[in-house]
Amino acid sequence: MNLRWLAAIGIIGLILVCSLYAKRELFCIKDEFGAEKTNIENLEINGLRNGDLIFQTSLSGQSKAIQLATKSRYSHCGIIYKERNDYFVLEAVQPVKLTSLNTWIARGQDGKFVIKRLKNADRILTPTAIAEMKKLGKKYLGKSYDLTFEWSDDKMYCSELIWKIYKQSTGLEIGELQKLKDFDLTNKIVKEKMHERYRDNIPEDEIVISPAAIFESELLFTVTPSESNKF
């Protein structure tokens, strides 16, 4: 085998290695503990965008109560952001933080989720608007989770975080605001959770935005996959 053939084989091998490395960089993501993990979901979901909203059934202790009170399958939600080649979810847990997309999905019931997008995202979610959304998100990072669902910026719950970021950056109200008394508080599981949080002083007139209200917003459409919101 002459030197020309050896050189050609070497170049082909280098191209293959670089190609594999590029794919690895694109579809790998670091979770909260710094461990690299192949993001299978990214391979299956095409065209995710900054500002997309993602919903799941949480496995938290309050999830069932939220589902029953709101008549919704979904009890947790967040905003998707792309940073370099990785996707993250800005979410209000304890505390408000950015979580890698595949870590976020794995935390939900059966790994199921629904992604929604603003209907006129191309016009409204400009690079300037997205930059403002990220700036607002950074302001909320580290804030404690709001166990009593108060309408203040001192603490934050998941749907409140989404609603306020969209409102402050675009002027849009994603989902209809309600009062605590508008929800179904009659189920035993809901009553127990309410007593745990409020004792006998339930703030029935407190303004609340639920994951269900955002999910059902007419300003959004379903990206993938499509599932019913009904509990």
DAVENKA-V95030 format. One record per pair of residues at least 6 apart in sequence whose C-alpha atoms are under 7 Angstrom apart, sorted by the first residue. I is the first residue (numbers start at 0). GAP is how many residues later the second one is. Records with the same first field share a line. If there is no record, write none. Layout:
I=GAP + GAP
This chain:
25=59 + 60
26=11 + 12 + 15
27=8 + 9 + 10 + 11
28=7 + 8 + 9 + 10 + 57 + 71
29=6 + 7 + 70
30=69 + 72
31=67
38=63
40=61
49=30 + 31 + 32 + 80
50=28 + 29 + 30
51=27 + 28 + 63 + 64 + 65
52=25 + 26 + 27 + 62 + 63 + 64
53=23 + 24 + 25 + 26 + 59 + 60 + 61 + 62
54=19 + 21 + 22 + 23 + 58 + 59 + 60
55=18 + 19 + 20 + 21 + 52 + 56 + 57 + 58
56=16 + 17 + 18 + 19 + 51 + 52
57=17 + 18 + 50 + 51
58=49 + 50
62=12
64=124 + 125 + 128
65=9
66=6 + 7 + 8 + 164
68=114 + 115 + 116 + 121
69=113 + 114 + 142
70=159 + 160
71=140 + 157 + 158 + 159
72=156 + 157 + 158
73=137 + 138 + 155
74=136
75=82 + 135
76=14 + 81 + 82 + 134
77=11 + 12 + 13 + 80 + 84
78=10 + 11 + 12 + 83
79=7 + 8 + 9 + 10
80=6 + 7 + 8
81=6
86=13 + 14
87=10 + 11 + 12 + 13
88=9 + 10 + 11 + 12
89=7 + 8 + 9
90=6 + 7 + 67
91=53 + 64 + 65 + 66 + 69
92=52 + 64 + 65
93=50 + 51
94=47 + 48 + 49 + 50
95=44 + 45 + 46 + 47 + 48 + 49
96=44 + 45
104=6 + 8
113=110 + 111 + 112
114=107 + 108 + 109 + 110
115=104 + 105 + 106 + 107
116=103 + 104 + 105 + 106
117=101 + 102 + 103
118=100 + 101 + 102
128=40 + 41
131=37
132=32 + 36
135=29
142=12 + 13
143=11 + 12
144=10 + 11 + 12
145=9 + 10 + 11
147=49
148=8 + 59
149=56
150=56 + 57
158=50 + 51 + 52
159=49
162=10 + 11
165=6 + 7
166=6
173=40 + 43 + 45
174=38 + 39 + 41 + 42
175=33 + 37
176=30 + 31 + 32
177=29 + 30 + 31
178=25 + 26 + 27 + 28 + 29
179=24 + 25 + 26 + 27 + 28
180=23 + 24
184=6
